[in-house]
Amino acid sequence: MKRYLVGGAVRDALLGLPVKERDWVVIGADPEQMVAAGYQPVGKDFPVFLHPQSKEEHALARTERKSGRGYHGFTFHTGAEVTLEQDLARRDLTVNAMAQDEDGSIVDPYGGRRDLQERLLRHVSPAFAEDPVRILRVARFATRFAPLGFRVAGETIELMRGMVEQGEADHLVPERVWKETERALSGDGRVEAGYRPAVFFEVLQQCGALARVMPELAALSGVPQRADYHPEVDTLVHTLMCVDAAARMGMPLTVRVAALLHDLGKAATPREEWPSHKQHDNRGLPLVEQFCSRLRVPNAQRDLALAVTRDHLIVHRARELRPGTLLELLERLNAFKRGAFFDQALDACLCDARGRLGFEECDYPPVAYLRAARDAASQIQAAEVVAAGHAGVAVGEELRRRRTRRLQEWRTTNEGVPDDQT
């Protein structure tokens, strides 16, 4: 019985990155021996045990065989006769197929160390094609390690493309697609220079998987926009620039999702109207609903994405709005009830403005303007309306009237021109 440190812990240590968790594989043992040694069994699909002291996961070495479609279609075999090399052969990428002996020696039968040096993400064997989740994982690994100069090997992209053409990607369950997407978008909390969530979607687009798992997003590719507003022209390029802008500014996941989905309506613009997209806000709402329903996107992310899709155009021209229209916008964006929602909606609109070629650091006055407008209107509260003798539905009507008048006063003074541009 011998144990080896495997997977991400070995990879990250060789890259000089912090190791967050450690997984082990055990060679030459069976479940009974593990229990006798004090390990606690926890695996459902195959034998996994917790170390009696460290509580780190230890899995018995195993081989696997494809027995059906999708990523559940596998049968596993464990036994004392399974070798370390056989266990490592079933892993996805060479950089994840290395092991470390307890004396510190690296076992690398598939060239993972070489691929680390060459900054390549390359599949271990043709068996990679048996598990469609690996398409998502490779896209996420490419995103995570892009700041270090990693890229997906050409032969691996070709293998993934073949998987898509054979229908393997069609067996990905929505929850898993969105889980991997969230991890790529958030970067596990990363805000470091060079982290680009867009890489995840670019890799999926390269291998053809984006059209299968996110057709609404893939449909944006090749849709032109007015070059005077969008020098990058292509709508998918703009959308991914918005997502990268959100990451660059350290925005939360909800804002990054809203930035990803806000322009889906441009794919529904009739070709004869290109490159103009006058109704893309309204056309986008059912597409956002469809996207979020199919992929089981959490309600908080869906709600913000819908609000930003609906109102980002009017936010862009906030300074032109009359007081009554301005108040309606503030109310729709929950400025008086859900302050965080309102602020995040404005942040997503800022990402839209900065997700353009040459405008990555542009000033965006609507954010400060609308926050100041919210603060001005908030000076009028329902309590004073009630104290003035109003009751029932008349309270809401009078509150809106007074807030509209306050915004009119605010706009005609220097209060309505905040100095902070973002």
N, C-alpha and C positions, 0 to 999 in steps of 0.2 A: 504494500500500500504506500503510494507516494503522491504528494500533492504539488500542484504548480499554480502560480499566479497567472491569470490569462486575461486576454481581451484588452479593454480600454485602459486598465491600470498599467499594463506593460507599455502600450503605445504612448500614453501620456507621459509616463516617466522618461521614456527615451526622447520625447520632444521637449523635456524640461518643463512640462506643465504640471500643475498641482493635481494629485490623484485624489478624487472625491470618494470613490468606493472601490473595493477590491473584490474580485470574484476568483474562485479557485476551481480547478478541476482535479478530481482524484482518480488515479490510475491503479489498477490491480486490487479493487475492493468490490464487495457487493453490499447491498443495503443492510444485511444482518451485521456485517463487520463494522459498518459505520455507526449503527445504533449501539453496538457493544463498546465502541470507543467513546461513547458519550455524545455523539452528534444527534441533533433533533431533526427528524424528517419533516419537511414542509412542502415538497414538490407535489403537484397534482398530476401533471402530464408525464413527468419523468423524475427520477430520484434526485432531489435536492435536499441538502441538510445544512443546518446552522451549526457553526463551530461552538463547542460548549463554553468557551470563554469569550472569544471575539464577536460571536454571533454573525460572522461573515458567511456568505453563502458558499457552499462547497457542492458541486455537482459531480456525479459519477460520469466518467468518460462515456460518450455514447456515439453511435452512428445513427443516421436517419435515412429513410427511404420514402420517396414520393409515392403516395397512395391515392391521391385525389386532386381536385382543382383547388386553387387558392392556397392560403398559408396555414389552413388547418389540416390540409391533406397530407399528413406525414405519419409514419410509424417510426418509433424509436427503439433502438436496441442498446441496452447497457449490459456490461459484464466485465469481469476481471480481465478478460482477454483483449478488450478494446485498448488500442495503443493511443498514446498522446497524439501522434501524427494523424491517426484516423479521426480523433475528436476535433483537432484543429482544421482538418480538411472540410468539415461541414460548415465552417464559418464563412461570413460574407466576403470580407475584404482581407487582403494579405496583411494590412497594417493591424488588423484585429485578430490575426491568426498566429500570434506569437505567444510564447509562454516563458515564464521565469522560474527556474528551480529555486529551492529554498536556500541554496548557496549563492544565488544571484546570477547564475549562468542563464543566458538567453537561448531558447530553443526556437528556431526560425526555419521551418522546412519549406516555406512557400515564398520566401523573399520579401517579407514584410519590412525588414530593416532597410533593404535597398530601396523599396518604394517610399519609405519615410524620407530618406535622403533625397530622392528624386521628386518628392512632393506629389506622389501619384496615389490615387484611390483606384485600386485594381482588384477585380474579383479573384477569388482563390481558385475556383474551378467552374466548369460548366454547370455544376449543381446549383450555382447561384440562381439560375433561371427557374428553379423549382419553387421559389418563394417570392411572390409579388411585393410583399412588404419591403423587400430589399431595395426596390426602386425608390421608395420613399426614404429609406434609411441612407442610401447613397446620396440622395439630394440633400438630406439634412447634414450628413458628414461634410459634403462639399461646401455647404454654407458655413458650418462651424469652423472649418480649417482654411477657408479661403483667405483670411487675413495672413496666414502663414505661407501662402503661395501654392496651396494644394489645388489640383484639378482632377477631374475624373478621366481615367485612361480611355482612349478612343475605343479600344476593344470592349470595354465595359459599357460604354454608351451604346455600342452596336448590339451587345447582348441584351441590354435593357429595351432597346427598340424592338428587337425580336420578340421579347416577352409581351410587349404591348400589342404587337401585331397578331400574336397568337391568342390574345384575349385574357392573359393572366391578370392584367391590371383591372379588368372588369370584376374581378373577385375580391377586390379590396373593400372592406367594410367601411362605411362612412366615418364611424367613430375613430378608427385607426388613421384614416386619412387626415382628419382634422387634428387629432392628437399630434401627429408628426408635423403638421403645418403650424400649429401653435408653438411647438418647440423651435421650429426654424424661425418663425417670426420674432419670438421673444429672445432667442439666443440664450436661453437659460439665464436671463438677466444681463446679458452682455451689452455694453455700450462702448466697447473699445474701438479705437480708430480702425477702420477697414472692415468692420462687421457689416455685411450686406445680406439681409434676408432675401433680397431679390435672387440670389444665387440659387436658392431652393427651387423657385419657379422657373428659372432659366434652364436648370438641369432637366426638370420635368418636361419643359417645352422641347429641349433637344432630343429627348428619346420618344416623344410623342405621347407621354402619359398625361400631360396637362389637359389635353383635349378630352381624355377619358374621365379624369377625376374632377376637373374644374372647367367644364366646357364654356361656361359664361366668361371666365377669365381668358381662356385660350382664344375666344372669338374676338378679342380686342387686338390681336396681332394683325398688323397690316392695315388697320383702320386709321386713316390719316386725320390729323387735326390742323387747324390753321397755324402756319409756321410763325406768324407774328406773335401769337400767344404761346405756341408750343414749338420751339426750335427743334425739339427731338422728333416731332411730327407723329411717330407711331404711338398709338394709344396704350398698347401694352408696355412699351418702353417707359412712357410717362407714369403709368400706374406703378411699375416697379421702382421707379425713381422716387415716387411718393412714399413707398414703404421704406426705402433706404433712408429717406429724409427723416421719417419717424424714428428709425433706429438711431440715426446719427444724433438726434436731439434727445434721445433717452425717453421717448414717449412710452406709456404703458401699452399692454397688449391690445386693449380695446381700441385705442387710437390707431394702432398698426393695422388692425383688421378693417376699420373704417376707411383708412387710406387705400387698402387693397381693393375694396369693393365700390368705392364712391362713383366710379365712372363706367360701371358695367353697361349703362344705358347707351353708351356711344356705339356699342356693337349692334344696337337695334336701329340706328339711324339709317334711313334709306340712302342707298348709294348716291342717288341724284342730289342729295343735300350735302354730301361731303365737300369740303372738310369742315363744314359747319355742323354743330350738334345742338341746336336750339332747344330741343325737348328731351335731352338725355337725362335730366334729373327725373322727370316723370316716367320715362321709359325704363329707367334703371330700377325703380322700386320693386316691380314684380320679379325682376331678375335677382335682386338681392334676397328677396323672400324665398325664391326657388333655391338659390345657392345655399342659404342658411338652413332651410328645411331639409334638403337632401343630405347635407354633411353634418347635421345635428349640431350646428353652431350654437353655443350657449346664448341665452336670451339677452344678457347684458351686451355681448358683442353685436348681436343682430340688431338690437334697438338703436345703438349708437350708429351703426352702419346705415340703417334706414334714415335716421335723422340727418346725417351728413349727406347722403345721396340726395335727399329731398331739398335740403336748404343750402348746400355749399355755394351755389351760384348767387343766391341772395345775400349770403354772408360776404362774399367777395365785394359786393357793391353796397355795403352797409351804410356808408356815409351818404348815399343818395336817398335813403329811405325817409319818408315822412314819419312824424312821431307815432301815428297810429299803426303804420306798417311795421315800424321798428319795434313797438311793443308786442305786436303779434308774433314777430320772429323770436323775441325773448321768451314769450310764453311757450311757443312750440318747442323751443330748445330747453325748456324746464329751468330757465335761469333763476326763478324765484323759489323753486322747490327742491331741485337736485343740482346743487352748485357744481359738483364734480362732473356730472353729465354735460352740463353747459360748457365748462372749461375744456373738457375733452373734445367736444364737438368743434370748438374753435381751434383747438390744437390740430385736429385732423384737417381742417381747412387751411391752416398754415402749412401743413405737409403738402397739400395739393399745390399751394403757391410755390413752394420750394422744390417740388418734384419736377422741375423743368430745367432743360439744358441752359446753363448760364444764369439761372436764377436761384442757385442752391443756397445762397445766403441773403436773399432779397429781404427788404423790409416788407412788413405786411400789417399796415395800420388797422384793418378791421378787428384784430384780436383785442388790442388795447381799447379801441373805440367801443366795441360791444360790451366789454367788461365794465368800462366806465358808465355806459348807458344803463347796464344792469344795476350798478351801484346807485346811480341817480334815481332810477325808478323805485328801487327798494327803500328809498327814504319815505315813501308812502306805504303805510301798512294797513291791513284790514281793520286792526283794532281802532284806529282813529276814525275810520269810516263808520264803524258800529257806534262809536262814541258820539258821532254826529247825528245819530238817530236813524240810520239806515238798517234794514233787516232783510233776511231772506235773499232772493236773487238780486235785490237792489244793491246789496253789498258788493257783489262782483262787478256790477255795472258801474257803480260809482268809483270803485277802486280803479277800474280801467280808465275811466274818464280823468281821474286825478293824476294817474301815472302818465297818461298821454300829455296832459298839460305840463306836468313836471319835465317830461322829455322835451317838449317844445321850448320851455325856459332854458333847459340845459343846453340845447343845440344853439341857442342864440347868444350864449356866453362863451367865455374861454374854456368852461368846463367841458364843452363838447369837442375839444381838440386836444386829447391827451398827448403828452410829449413822448411817452414810451410807444415805440412803433411795433413792438412784438409782444 
